[in-house]
Amino acid sequence: MTAETSSQSYNRAAVQRRTTAVAMSAVVPTTAAMGASFAGSAVLAEDITGSVILATLAAGSMSIGSMAAAVPLSRRMARLGRRRGLVAGWAMGAAGAVAAVLAAVLNLYPLVVLGMIGVGAGQATNLAARYAVADLAPDDRLARSIGMLVWASTFGAAAGPTIALGPVADLSGYIGLPELSGPYVLGTAMFVAGLTITHTWMRPDPLEVLGTIGSEAPRPASPATVIRRIAAVPAARLALLAMLVGQMVMVGIMTATPLHMTSGDQDIAVIGQVVSLHIIGMYAFSPVVGWLVDRLGTHTVIILGGLVLFVGAELAGNTDPEHSAGLFSGLTLIGLGWSCGLIAGSALLTNSFPVQQRVEVQGGADFVMITGGAVGGMSSGAFVEWLGFQSLSHYSGIAALLLVAAAVGAWFTARMARPKRLI
């Protein structure tokens, strides 16, 4: 189907509304699955092995799964559509959650790692869903469309860790399962719910409306070609840097925070609440962030996001493990800074390429972003063990300031390149 035919066959605005409603409904349970699984991963792994480093490696395996899935998912979407790509990714997330349940039952650390890799594929799918609502969005509402999708994740993400490490953990123990299997029992059910919603109701596919799938779809580009395309466009480079730095700072500090709190003998329920509030910061203000991007521009919001990341990292890093107030506020700000970088970067990246190249470029950018998160998450345990949680947070804050400097430079360059008015 060609783009001309699709525009005649579908009411684009109506399909956009339907796609947005379905995607928002699907990411509520799938984000709950992701948050619940991540919140329990380091604690379960440390319970099995007694090692902080192995615990953070297990939690960081979620980023490895996301990294491995990002490009294949984007290529599947480019070939078969958003719906079939999202369903496949969330099915891999459900399979990973099942493996983690078995890890808790059998006390097997390798199954924790394998399970979190599968959950990571579900996380990559959650990230890809933001582009499904951007496919048909008008240019002046692109960031707000992405922001609304990210905002919908708030409900599942905020509730997931608290429910998983509280009532569901208690229920698991009551029925004879280990308490730490609770997050993955919940995760399995939530991933299945999300993929069922998408498979049933995301019709027609937004890429079908655009005419970029089917017999006339372009041949998939290689990952190296996709990365070169991003590197060749200054705006795309800044977009990728914003998403990359936000992901590295957020994942690195969030991975280490439960272990930092555990060393201060804090209750598991309080740990779940800190993670939940952090995730609220990531998602709850997304509509406002999207509105700011559309009104103030991507460069301004990227600068703002970098500054917020810096303040949040310093607040968290200067909080003792026995205390939680600084961690509550710091992790919330880190989540907000991540939201600014993700939404502004996603909008800037999408607008930097023609529609025929967007899906694969989006997948390539997510691959790089998630790879950075994997490095941050998996190295955070060793960093904390050797230099301390405060040093991890401090150097993360410095990385955020480097992003601010890059965005300020790009902003000045863009202003200098504007044609001057004749007097």
N, C-alpha and C positions, 0 to 999 in steps of 0.2 A: 504494500500500500504506500503511495506517495504522500508527501506532505499536503499536496493540493487536494488529493482525494479525501484525506483525513479531515481537512478543515471543512469540507463540504458535508461529511458524514456525521460529524459530532458537534454538539454545542460545547465549545471549549470551556466556557465559564462553568457550565453545569458539571462537566467531567472533573474540573479542578475542585469544585466544592465536594463532590463525591469522593475523589481520591484523598483529599485532606481529611474528611470525616473518617474514612476507613483507616488511613494511616495513623491518625491520632488515637483511634480506638484500639488499634493493634499494639502500639508502642507502650500503652499503659501496662498491660500484663508482661510484655517482654522486658521492659525496663525493670519491673519488679523482680523478674527472674534474674536479671544480670546483677542488680544491686544485692539481692539476697545471697547469690552464689559468691560474689566477691567478698561480702562482709564476713562470710564464714570460712573462706579459703585459707587465709593465713593461720587462723586459730586452729582449724582442723589439722593442717599440715604440721603445725608446731606440737599439737597434742599427740600426733603419731610419731614424730621424729625427735622432738625436743630441741630442734635446731632453728634459730632465728633466720639464718641464711636460707635453709631449705624451705622455711615457711614463706618467705618473701619470693623465693623462686616459684613456688606453687601459685601464689597469687599473681605473680607476673606472667605466668603461663597463659592467663587470659589474654594478655596483650599479644603473645605469640600466636594464639589462635586467631585473633582479630587480624593480625598482620598477614598470616597465611591465607586468610579467606578474602581479604579486601579486593585484590585484583581478580581472582576467579569469579567472585560475585559480580563485579562490575562488568566483566566480559559476558557473563550469563545474562545480565540485565540488558546489555547492549544487543545481544542476539535474540533473547526470548521475551524481554520486557521486565518491568519492575516487579510485577506480581510474582512471577515464577522465581525470580532471584530472591525476593524476601522470604518466600515460603521455604526454599531450600536452605537458606541461612539459618532460619529459626528452627528448622528440623535438626540441623547439626547442633544447635544450642541445647535442644531437648535431649539429644543423645549424650551430650557431655554432662548434663545434670544427672542423668541416670548413672553414668560411670562414677560420678562423685558420691552418689548414694551408696554404691557398692564399695567405694573406698572407705567410707565411714563404717560400714558394716563389717568389712573384712580387715580393716586397719592396714590398708595398703597405700603407702605414699605414692607410688607410680600412678595409681588410678586417680589420685587427686590431681596430679599434673595433667593426665590425659583428659579428665573431666573438665578442667578449667580451660584447656585448649578448645574443647568443643563449645563451652560457654562463650569463649572468645569469638568464635564464629558468629554466635548470636549477637554479640556486641557489635561486630562489624556490620551486621545486618541492621541493627538499630541506627547506626551512623548513616548507612546508605539510605535509610527511609527518609531522611531530611531532604534528600534530593528529589524524591518522588513527588513531594508537594511543591517543589520549585520548578518542575518541568513545564507546567502550564501557567505559572504565576506571571502577572504583568510585571514589567521591569521595576515600576515604582512601588511594588509590594513584595518584591522577591525576598528581602530579608525578613519581613514580617511573616511571610508564609513559613519560612524556615523556623523562625522564632516560635510560632504557634505549635509546630510539630514538636520542637524541643520542649516547649512548655507542657505539652500533654504528658511527657515522660515524668513530670513532677510527681504525679499521683502514685504511680507504681514505684518509682525510685525512692521516694520518701518512706513509703510504707514497707517496702520489701525487706530491708535489713532489720527494721524493728520487729516486724511480724515474724521473720524467719528465725531471729535469735531470741525471740520471746515465746509467743503462743505456739508457733509451729514446732519449735525445739522442744517445748514441754509436751506437746501432743505426740511427737516422735518417741520421746522417752516413755510416754504412757502406753503406746502400742508395741513397745519392745524394740524399737529402733534406737540407735545412738542419738543423743540430742543434737549433735553436730551434723546429722544427716538432714535435719529439718530444712535448712536453706535450699537443699537440692531437691527435696521432695516438692517444695513450693516452686522451685525453678522449673522443674519438668512440666508441671501443670500449666504454668504461666506461658512458657514458650509454645506449648501446644495450643493454648487459647489464641495467642497472637497469630500464629500461622493459619489457624482455621478461619479467623476473621478475614485475613487478607486473601486467602484462597477463595473464599466464598463471595466476597463483595467488591474487590478491587477490579471491577470490570466496567467499561473498557480500560485497558492499560494506558496510562498517560503517554508512554512512548509510542504506542500504537496511534494515538491521536496526533502525535508529532510526525508520524510517518518514518521513524528511524529504526523500526524493527520490521522483520519480514524479509521477503525475497530481495528487496532492493537496499537492505541495510548495508553499510560499508563493512569491509573486511576488518576484523579486530586488529588494532595496532599492537606491536610488542610492548612489554612493560618498559623497555629501554627507550623506545620511541615516545611513549607517553611522558616519561620523566624529562626527556629532552624538550618536549613541547612546553612543559611547565617552566623549565629553566630558561627558555628563550623569551618569556614574557615577564617583564618586571613586575606588573601587578600580580601575576600568578605566583611569582616568587615570594612576594610579601604575604599573600594569602596563605601560602603553604607554611611560611615561617610563623605566622600568627597561630595557626592550628597546631603546629609542631611544638612550639614552646609551651603553649597552654596545656597540651596533652602531657608533655614530659614533667612539668611542674606538678600538675594535678595528680597524675598517677604515682609519681615518686613519693610525694608526701602522703597521699591517701593510703598507699600500700604500707608505709612505715608507721602511720599513726596508731592503728590498733595494737601493734607490738610495743610502741612507746607507752601507751596507756596500760597495757598488760604488765609492763615492768614496774608500774606504779600501783599495782594491785587494784586497778579499777574494775568495777563490775562489768560483766559482758553486756548487760542491758545498756549501760552508759556508753559503751563502745558503739553499740548499734545505733544509739541516738545521735552520736557525733557523726557517724557515717551518713545517717539519714539527713541531718541538717546540712551537711556538705553537699549532698545530692540535691537538696532543695535549692541551695545556692547555684548549682549547675543549671537547673531547669526552670525554677519558678519565675524568674524575672526575664525569661527569654522573649516574651512578647514586647516588653519594654525595650530590651536590647535590639530586637529587630526594628522597632519603630525608630530608635535612635540612629541605627545604621541608615535607614531610608531617609531620615531627615538631615543628619549631620555628616554622613559619609563614612565609608569604611575605615579610612585612615584615622579619623578622630576616635572611633570606637575601639580600634586596635590599640591606640595609645592609652586610652582609658583602661582597657582590659589589662594591659601590661602593668600599669601602676597599681591596680587592684590586686593582681597576683603578687606583686612585691610586698604590699602591706600585709596581705594574708599570710604569706610565707614567714615573714618576720614575727607576726603575732604567734603563729603556731610554734615556731622554733624557740621562742623565749618563754614557753609554758612548761613547767615541770611535769613529769609523768604522773604525779599524784594529784594534779589539778586538771580541771577540764574547761574552765571558762575561756581561756585563751585558745584552746583547741576548737571549741564550738565556734567562736567568732572567726578565727583564722581560717579554718576549713570552709566556712561559709563563704568568705571573701574569695578564697581560691576557686571555689565553684563558680562564683560570679565572674571572675576574671577569665576562667576557661570558657564560659558562655559567650563573653564578648569576642574572644578570639575565634571561637568556632563559627558563630553566626556571621560576623563580619568577614572572616576569611572564606567561608563557604559562598557567600554572596559575591564577593570579589572574584573568586575563582570561577564561578559559574558565568559571570558576565565577561570573562576574559577570553572565552572561546566560542566558536560557532556551535549550534545545537548538535551537529553531527559528531563532534568530538567530545562533548561534555561528559557523557557517561563514563568513558574510559579515563578521561583526565581526573574526574572526581574519584574514581577508584584508585588511580595512581597516587593522588594526593593523600587519600585516606591511608594507603599503604605506608607512605613515609611518616605520616602523623602517628599511626599506631606503632610503627617500628620504634619511633622515639619514645612513646609511652612504654613499650616493652623494655627498652634499655633503662629508662628511669625506674620502672617498677622492680625489675629483676636485680638491679644494682643497689637499690635502696637499702636492702638488708645489710649488705656488706659495708655500705657507706656508714650506716648507723652504728654497726658493730665496731668499726675502726675509728670513726671520727665523731660519732654522736648525732642524734636527731637534730640538734640545733644547727650543726654545720650543714647537714642535708638541706634544711629549710633555708638557711642563709644563702647558700650558693644557688639554690633554686630561684630565690628572689633576685639575685644578680642576673640570672638568665632572663628574667622578665624585664629587667631594665634594659638589657641589650635589645630586646624586641621593641621597647619604646623608642630607643635611639634609631633603629631601622625604620620604624613607621614615621617618625618625625622627619627623617631624611627623605623618605619617599613623598611625604606631604609637601615639603619644600620643593622637591623636584617637579612634582605635578603642578604646583602653582607657578613656577618659573616657566613651565612649558606652555601655559595658557597664552593665547594671543592677547596682546595688550590693546586696550581700547584707544582709538584715535581721538585726540582732543579737537 
